[in-house]
Amino acid sequence: MAAGREVYKNRIATYADHPYAWSGGLIPDQDQTILTRGRGRRYKLYLEDVKRDLHAFAVLEKRKMAVIARPWRVESVSQSERDVAVAAMVEKQLKNLNMTDVYVGFAGFDGLCYNLLEATLVGRVPAVVDWEVRGEEVVAVGVRSLDPDRVDDWLEGEFPELRILTNTNPVKGEIPPPRSLFAHVYGATELNPKGLGQGTRLWWAVFFKKNGIKFWLDYNERFASPLPKGTYRSGATEEEIATLEKALQQIAQGYGISIPEGMAIELLEAKRAGSFETHESLCRYMDEQMSECVLGETGTTNQSGNGGSRARDQVGNEVRLEIAQADWDLLSATLHRSLVRWIVELNAPGAEIPQVIRDFSEPEDLLSRSERDKNLSETGWELTEQEVAKVYGAGYQRKQSATQPGPRPEQFARRPFPDQVALDQAIGSLTPEQLQSQIEPIVKPMIDLIMGASSYEELLEDLAIAYPQMDDKQLEEALTRAIFAAETWGRLNP
């Protein structure tokens, strides 16, 4: 053991030694909504009452489907032959999950994920794995998600353990066999291993909305049609009063009536003290609160009558993707430490555990991409045919020009005149030595001044003095001869 290094074999701060934890046995519910409103129904409070509301059901399904709709794959830890083979085996088993008639309603790996994501609502969803030996491979033939009430937590040691409740042991539950029971938990804490889902908040919004609709219906019933009022004379018999009451009921049902002489019926219009929009606003407000709770935004579910906003919808879509990615990260961690790990341990002990990946990348906006490519084209760049097919798909080819190609720029170049040719030949006949001898008397004094100057100011003053004294006679004579030759050629060749 390295010096100064200690290994702790005993765990500290366990559930059992928490001063406020349950002392032992069955751990009670910690969800206050279930405790105060459940009345023994526990998770049915969420699975039935909350999901019965249309808006609550819609946003919950939208959140789950944002995960399920993404394609998935199993990715190996490395590119070694063994790791790749293990990842392929796990992917094959996951693709063949729940493919027999026994598992009707569980619909493969995506169906399993759909059911496990119900933990977002209830807090915890348990599942059991059914194994079979096929040849040399131990296969997970099916994974069945259970009702949240089917399991419970029992404390006997340092931490609570998950047990299956049966008809023979409905309180303490039974300890499951190894690698057979796991649970996806959302919102678990140290004192609440059962988790805490969105249902504990959604239930109140659904409750207020349901009561708001009830009052709204009462309001409509009261003010939608006038109230019939019957008047009978003093001293009317019981039979006459019963006849009048029957007539009033017939009015409410839309029938024609007849009443004895001496009685009267009138319709009373109730005076409205408020507006039905108050009830509608309450219901819509509750819908918005559900959207905020489940999706983190309201732009994609609660558009106002004034229309939508592209910027708002774009932000809402980004929030939706973030929540979907987070939901999958949590579920992927659950599968990694349970089902996927067990498949590897039973078939390839000691191998690295592969990761189940879902692709949450968004497709590129081709309109923005085309504008970018157009701007690049205007600056002189263009895409290759391979890149066009990769970005925009197959079926494109370069457009052919409708006009014949015009003359090349070099075809417009003017033919040189004979005078110019003679002048160029005269200048070209000068040897480098001749040019050096003509330019040296001019340039050498300047180079000497530059080399001897101690500052820029001194150099500028010396150049101003030396410039009139520079010897340019040889260069002047050469230029004079060239000009004379050009003039003579011009006279002889008019």
C-alpha positions in Angstrom: 0.0 0.0 0.0 1.3 3.4 -0.9 2.5 5.5 2.0 -0.1 8.0 3.3 -2.9 6.2 1.6 -5.8 4.7 3.5 -8.6 2.4 2.3 -12.0 2.7 4.0 -13.9 -0.5 4.0 -16.8 0.7 6.1 -19.5 3.0 4.6 -20.3 6.2 6.4 -23.6 8.2 6.4 -25.8 5.3 5.6 -29.6 5.4 5.5 -29.8 3.3 8.7 -27.8 5.8 10.8 -29.7 8.9 9.5 -31.2 10.7 12.6 -34.5 11.3 10.7 -34.7 8.1 8.7 -37.1 5.2 9.2 -35.7 2.9 11.9 -36.4 -0.3 10.1 -38.9 -2.4 8.3 -41.2 -1.1 5.5 -40.2 2.5 4.5 -43.3 4.6 4.3 -44.2 7.0 1.4 -42.7 10.4 1.5 -44.9 11.9 -1.3 -47.1 14.5 0.5 -49.7 14.5 -2.3 -50.1 10.7 -1.9 -50.2 11.0 1.9 -52.8 13.8 1.9 -54.9 12.9 -1.1 -54.2 9.3 -2.0 -56.7 7.6 0.4 -55.0 4.3 -0.1 -54.8 4.6 -3.9 -51.1 5.6 -3.9 -49.8 5.8 -7.5 -53.3 5.5 -9.1 -53.6 9.1 -8.0 -51.2 9.9 -10.9 -51.7 7.1 -13.3 -55.5 7.6 -13.4 -56.5 11.0 -12.1 -53.7 13.0 -13.7 -53.6 11.1 -17.0 -57.3 11.4 -17.4 -56.9 15.1 -18.0 -56.4 15.6 -21.8 -53.7 18.3 -21.5 -51.7 16.6 -18.8 -51.8 13.4 -20.8 -50.7 15.2 -24.0 -47.7 16.9 -22.5 -46.6 13.7 -20.7 -46.7 11.8 -23.9 -44.9 14.5 -25.8 -42.0 14.4 -23.3 -41.7 10.6 -23.5 -42.0 10.5 -27.3 -39.3 13.1 -27.6 -37.0 10.4 -26.3 -38.5 7.3 -28.0 -38.4 8.9 -31.4 -34.6 9.2 -31.4 -32.7 6.3 -33.1 -30.5 4.2 -30.7 -27.4 2.1 -31.0 -25.0 0.3 -28.7 -21.5 1.7 -28.7 -18.5 -0.2 -27.6 -16.0 1.2 -25.2 -13.1 0.7 -27.6 -12.5 -0.7 -31.1 -10.9 -3.9 -29.8 -12.2 -7.1 -31.2 -13.7 -8.2 -27.9 -15.4 -4.9 -27.1 -16.9 -4.6 -30.5 -18.2 -8.2 -30.3 -19.7 -7.6 -26.8 -21.5 -4.4 -28.1 -22.9 -6.3 -31.0 -24.2 -9.1 -28.7 -25.9 -6.5 -26.4 -27.5 -4.7 -29.3 -28.8 -7.9 -30.8 -30.4 -8.9 -27.5 -32.0 -5.5 -27.0 -33.5 -5.5 -30.5 -35.1 -8.9 -29.8 -36.6 -8.0 -26.4 -40.2 -8.9 -25.8 -40.8 -10.6 -29.2 -43.0 -13.5 -28.0 -46.7 -13.5 -27.3 -46.1 -13.4 -23.5 -44.9 -9.8 -23.8 -47.8 -8.3 -25.7 -47.9 -4.5 -25.0 -44.2 -4.1 -24.2 -43.1 -3.7 -27.8 -39.3 -4.2 -27.8 -36.6 -2.0 -26.4 -38.5 1.3 -27.3 -41.6 -0.1 -25.5 -39.5 -0.9 -22.5 -38.0 2.6 -22.5 -41.5 4.1 -22.9 -42.8 2.2 -19.8 -39.7 3.1 -17.7 -40.1 6.8 -18.6 -43.4 6.7 -16.6 -41.1 7.3 -13.6 -41.1 10.9 -14.7 -44.7 11.0 -13.5 -44.8 8.6 -10.6 -41.2 8.6 -9.3 -40.3 5.0 -9.8 -41.1 2.2 -12.3 -39.8 -1.3 -11.5 -39.0 -4.0 -14.1 -38.2 -7.7 -14.0 -35.9 -9.5 -16.5 -36.7 -13.0 -17.8 -33.6 -15.0 -18.8 -33.2 -18.0 -21.1 -30.1 -20.1 -22.0 -29.8 -20.5 -25.8 -26.8 -22.5 -26.7 -23.8 -20.9 -25.1 -25.5 -17.5 -24.6 -27.7 -16.3 -21.7 -30.4 -14.2 -23.3 -32.7 -11.6 -21.8 -35.8 -12.6 -23.7 -38.0 -10.1 -22.0 -38.2 -7.2 -19.6 -41.6 -6.6 -18.0 -42.3 -3.2 -16.3 -44.4 -3.6 -13.2 -47.0 -1.5 -11.5 -45.2 1.0 -9.1 -47.3 -0.5 -6.2 -46.0 -3.9 -6.9 -42.6 -3.2 -5.1 -41.6 -1.5 -1.9 -38.5 -0.7 0.1 -37.6 -2.8 3.2 -34.8 -1.8 5.6 -32.8 -4.4 7.5 -29.2 -3.4 6.9 -27.5 -0.2 6.0 -29.6 0.7 3.0 -33.2 -0.1 1.9 -33.6 -3.0 -0.5 -36.2 -3.3 -3.2 -38.6 -6.2 -2.7 -41.5 -7.6 -4.7 -44.9 -7.7 -3.0 -46.9 -10.9 -3.6 -50.3 -12.2 -2.5 -48.5 -14.5 0.0 -46.2 -11.8 1.3 -48.0 -8.4 0.7 -46.2 -6.4 3.4 -42.6 -7.5 3.8 -42.3 -8.7 0.2 -39.9 -11.2 -1.2 -36.2 -10.8 -2.1 -35.8 -11.2 -5.8 -33.2 -13.5 -7.4 -29.9 -11.9 -8.5 -30.1 -10.0 -11.8 -33.9 -10.1 -12.0 -35.3 -6.8 -10.6 -34.3 -3.2 -11.2 -36.1 0.1 -11.1 -35.8 3.4 -12.9 -36.1 6.2 -10.3 -36.8 9.9 -10.9 -36.2 12.5 -8.2 -34.9 10.2 -5.5 -33.3 11.6 -2.3 -31.5 10.1 0.7 -34.7 9.9 2.7 -37.0 9.0 -0.2 -35.6 6.1 -2.3 -39.0 5.7 -4.0 -38.4 8.9 -6.0 -40.7 11.9 -6.5 -42.2 12.4 -9.9 -44.0 15.3 -11.6 -47.3 13.8 -10.5 -47.0 15.3 -7.1 -47.3 18.7 -8.7 -49.4 18.0 -11.7 -52.2 16.5 -9.5 -53.0 19.9 -8.0 -53.2 21.6 -11.4 -55.5 18.9 -12.6 -57.6 19.2 -9.4 -58.0 23.0 -9.7 -58.8 22.7 -13.4 -61.4 20.0 -12.8 -63.2 22.1 -10.2 -62.9 25.1 -12.5 -64.7 23.2 -15.3 -67.3 22.1 -12.8 -68.1 25.7 -11.8 -68.0 26.7 -15.5 -70.6 24.1 -16.4 -72.8 25.2 -13.5 -72.5 28.8 -14.7 -73.5 27.8 -18.3 -76.4 25.8 -17.0 -77.6 28.7 -14.9 -77.3 31.5 -17.5 -77.7 29.6 -20.8 -81.5 29.5 -20.6 -84.1 31.3 -18.5 -85.4 29.8 -15.3 -89.1 28.9 -15.4 -91.2 30.2 -12.5 -94.7 28.9 -11.7 -97.3 30.8 -9.6 -100.4 29.1 -8.2 -103.4 30.7 -6.5 -103.9 30.7 -2.8 -105.8 27.6 -1.7 -104.7 25.4 -4.7 -104.9 21.7 -4.0 -102.0 19.3 -3.9 -103.0 17.9 -7.3 -103.0 21.4 -8.9 -99.5 22.1 -7.4 -98.2 18.8 -8.8 -99.7 19.7 -12.2 -97.8 23.0 -12.1 -94.5 21.4 -11.1 -94.9 18.9 -14.0 -95.5 21.7 -16.4 -92.3 23.5 -15.2 -90.3 20.3 -15.8 -91.7 20.0 -19.3 -90.6 23.6 -20.1 -87.1 22.7 -19.0 -87.2 19.7 -21.4 -88.5 21.8 -24.2 -92.1 20.4 -24.3 -95.3 22.3 -24.8 -97.5 22.6 -21.7 -101.0 23.3 -20.4 -101.9 24.4 -16.9 -105.1 24.9 -15.0 -106.9 28.3 -14.9 -105.6 30.5 -12.2 -102.0 29.5 -12.5 -99.2 31.4 -14.3 -95.8 30.6 -15.6 -93.0 33.1 -16.4 -89.4 32.8 -17.5 -86.8 34.6 -15.3 -83.6 35.8 -16.9 -80.7 35.6 -14.4 -78.6 38.7 -14.2 -74.9 37.9 -14.8 -72.6 39.3 -12.2 -69.5 38.1 -13.9 -68.2 36.5 -17.1 -67.7 32.9 -18.2 -64.2 34.0 -19.4 -63.1 33.9 -15.7 -63.6 30.1 -15.7 -62.0 29.7 -19.1 -58.9 31.7 -18.0 -58.5 29.6 -14.9 -58.6 26.4 -17.0 -56.1 27.7 -19.5 -53.8 28.9 -16.7 -53.8 25.4 -15.2 -52.9 24.0 -18.7 -50.0 26.5 -18.9 -48.8 25.4 -15.5 -48.9 21.7 -16.6 -46.8 22.6 -19.7 -44.3 24.5 -17.7 -44.0 21.6 -15.2 -43.6 18.8 -17.8 -42.0 20.5 -20.8 -40.3 23.6 -19.3 -42.1 25.8 -21.8 -45.5 26.7 -23.1 -44.8 27.9 -26.7 -45.4 24.6 -28.4 -48.6 23.7 -26.5 -50.4 27.0 -25.5 -50.3 29.3 -28.4 -52.3 32.6 -27.9 -54.8 33.9 -30.4 -52.3 36.5 -31.6 -50.1 33.8 -33.2 -46.7 32.4 -32.5 -43.2 33.8 -32.4 -40.4 32.1 -34.3 -37.8 33.1 -31.7 -40.0 31.9 -28.8 -40.7 28.6 -30.6 -37.0 28.1 -31.3 -36.1 28.6 -27.7 -38.9 26.3 -26.7 -37.6 23.6 -29.0 -34.2 23.9 -27.5 -35.6 23.5 -24.0 -37.6 20.4 -25.2 -34.4 18.8 -26.6 -32.5 19.5 -23.4 -35.2 17.9 -21.3 -35.4 14.9 -23.7 -31.6 14.5 -23.6 -31.6 14.7 -19.7 -34.4 12.1 -19.5 -32.4 9.7 -21.7 -29.2 10.3 -19.8 -31.0 9.2 -16.6 -32.6 6.2 -18.2 -29.4 5.2 -19.9 -27.6 5.2 -16.6 -30.3 2.9 -15.2 -29.9 0.5 -18.0 -26.1 0.6 -17.9 -26.0 -0.4 -14.3 -28.7 -3.1 -14.6 -29.8 -4.8 -17.8 -26.8 -4.1 -20.0 -24.4 -4.9 -17.2 -26.1 -8.2 -16.5 -26.1 -9.2 -20.1 -22.3 -8.7 -20.2 -21.6 -10.3 -16.9 -23.5 -13.5 -17.8 -22.0 -13.8 -21.3 -18.6 -12.1 -21.2 -17.3 -11.8 -17.6 -14.8 -9.0 -17.1 -15.5 -7.3 -20.4 -16.1 -3.5 -20.5 -19.8 -2.5 -20.4 -20.9 -0.8 -23.7 -23.2 2.2 -23.7 -26.6 2.6 -25.2 -26.7 5.8 -27.2 -29.6 7.8 -28.7 -28.9 10.4 -31.3 -30.3 13.8 -30.3 -28.5 15.8 -33.1 -30.9 18.0 -35.1 -30.9 18.0 -38.9 -29.1 21.0 -40.5 -31.3 23.9 -41.7 -30.8 23.5 -45.5 -32.2 27.0 -46.1 -29.4 28.6 -43.9 -26.9 26.3 -45.4 -27.8 27.2 -49.0 -27.5 30.9 -48.2 -24.0 30.3 -46.7 -23.0 28.3 -49.8 -24.3 31.1 -52.1 -22.2 33.7 -50.2 -19.1 31.4 -50.5 -19.8 31.0 -54.2 -19.9 34.8 -54.7 -16.4 35.0 -53.1 -15.0 32.4 -55.5 -15.5 29.2 -53.6 -17.8 26.3 -54.7 -18.8 22.9 -53.3 -17.5 19.7 -54.8 -20.1 17.3 -56.2 -19.4 14.9 -53.3 -20.2 17.6 -50.7 -23.4 18.6 -52.6 -24.6 15.0 -52.5 -23.7 14.7 -48.8 -25.4 17.9 -47.7 -28.4 18.1 -50.0 -28.8 14.5 -51.0 -28.7 12.6 -54.3 -30.3 13.7 -57.5 -28.5 16.9 -58.2 -26.1 17.7 -61.2 -24.3 20.7 -62.4 -26.5 23.0 -64.5 -25.4 23.3 -68.2 -25.1 26.9 -69.6 -27.7 27.7 -72.2 -25.3 29.9 -74.3 -22.2 29.0 -76.2 -18.9 29.9 -74.4 -17.6 33.3 -75.5 -14.1 34.2 -76.6 -11.4 33.9 -74.0 -9.9 37.2 -72.7 -6.6 36.6 -74.4 -8.3 36.6 -77.8 -9.0 40.3 -77.3 -5.3 41.2 -76.9 -4.0 43.7 -79.5 -1.3 42.7 -81.9 2.0 44.6 -81.2 2.9 47.4 -83.7 6.3 47.1 -85.6 7.4 50.3 -83.9 6.9 48.8 -80.5 8.7 45.6 -81.5 11.7 47.6 -82.7 11.8 49.7 -79.5 11.6 46.5 -77.4 14.4 44.9 -79.3 16.6 48.0 -78.9 16.1 48.0 -75.2 16.5 44.2 -75.0 19.9 44.5 -76.8 21.4 46.2 -73.8 23.5 43.8 -71.7 23.2 43.6 -67.9 26.8 45.1 -67.7 25.7 48.1 -69.8 22.6 48.6 -67.6 24.8 48.3 -64.5 27.3 50.8 -65.7 24.5 53.3 -66.5 22.6 53.0 -63.3 25.5 52.7 -60.9 26.6 56.4 -61.0 23.1 57.3 -59.8 22.5 54.6 -57.2 25.9 54.2 -55.6 26.0 57.7 -53.9 22.5 56.9 -52.5 23.7 53.6 -51.0 26.8 55.2 -49.5 24.6 57.9 -47.8 22.3 55.2 -46.4 25.1 53.1 -45.0 26.8 56.2 -43.4 23.7 57.9 -42.0 23.2 57.7 -38.2 19.4 58.6 -38.3 16.5 59.1 -40.7 16.6 62.8 -40.3 20.3 63.0 -41.3 19.7 60.6 -44.3 16.9 62.9 -45.6 19.1 66.0 -45.4 22.1 64.3 -47.1 19.9 63.0 -50.0 18.5 66.5 -50.6 22.0 67.8 -50.9 23.4 65.0 -53.1 20.4 64.6 -55.5 21.5 67.5 -57.8 25.0 66.2 -58.0 24.1 62.6 -59.1 25.8 61.5 -62.5 23.0 60.5 -64.9 24.8 61.4 -68.1 25.2 57.8 -69.3 21.5 57.0 -68.7 20.5 60.2 -70.4 22.5 59.4 -73.5 21.0 55.9 -73.7 17.5 57.2 -73.5 18.2 59.8 -76.1 19.5 57.2 -78.6 16.4 55.0 -77.9 14.0 58.0 -78.6 15.9 59.0 -81.8 15.7 55.4 -83.1 11.9 55.3 -82.4 11.3 58.6 -84.2 13.4 57.5 -87.2 11.5 54.3 -87.5 8.2 56.1 -87.3 9.2 58.4 -90.2 10.3 55.5 -92.4 7.2 53.5 -91.6 4.3 55.9 -91.7 
